[in-house]
Amino acid sequence: MTDAELDTVYTRLCRTMTQVGEANAPMFLARFALLAIERIGDADVSLKLIEAAGDGVSG
């Protein structure tokens, strides 16, 4: 994926989260994650991505 494509995809993700609203953003992200995990089709890759996404995010 090129930098331009990455920017396009990220922009669409942000716009969609704005459209669904703050209250629905967690459900949207969970659904997106499940769809992406299914498309990736590799548990090890998916687990590493989950770990990487969680790095630096405090709860």
N, C-alpha and C positions, 0 to 999 in steps of 0.2 A: 504494500500500500504506500502510495506516495504521500508526502507531507500535505499536499493539497487535498488528497482524498481523505486523509485522517482529519484534517480541519473541517471538511464538509460533513463527515460522519459525526464528529464531536458537536458541531454546530446544530445538526439535526437532533441529536440526543438532548442537548440543552433546550432547544426550542420545544421539543415534545414534552419535556418535563415541565416547562412553563405552561404549556397548554393544558396538561392534566391537572396542574395545580399542586401547591405545596403539600396538601393533605394526601394526595394520591401518588406523590412522587415515590415513596418507599415501595408501594405495590407495583408501580410501573418498573422500578429498578429491579425488583425481585423477579418479575415476569421476564424482563429483558435478560437477566442473568440466567434464568432457567433455559430460555430459548438459545442463548449463546452457548451454554454448557452442552446442550443437546447437539448443536451444530458442530462444536469443537469435537465431540465424540471421543475424547480421551480423558479419562479420570485423572491421570497424573498431571497432565497439562492444566486441566481445570483447577485442581487443588493448588498447584503452584501459582496460578493467576489469582486465586482467592487469597492466598497468603500475601502475594505482592500487593494486592489492592488494600489489604488490611494494615500493611506496614505504615506506620506513621499516623494512623487514624486512631484517636483515643475515644473511648466511650464513656 
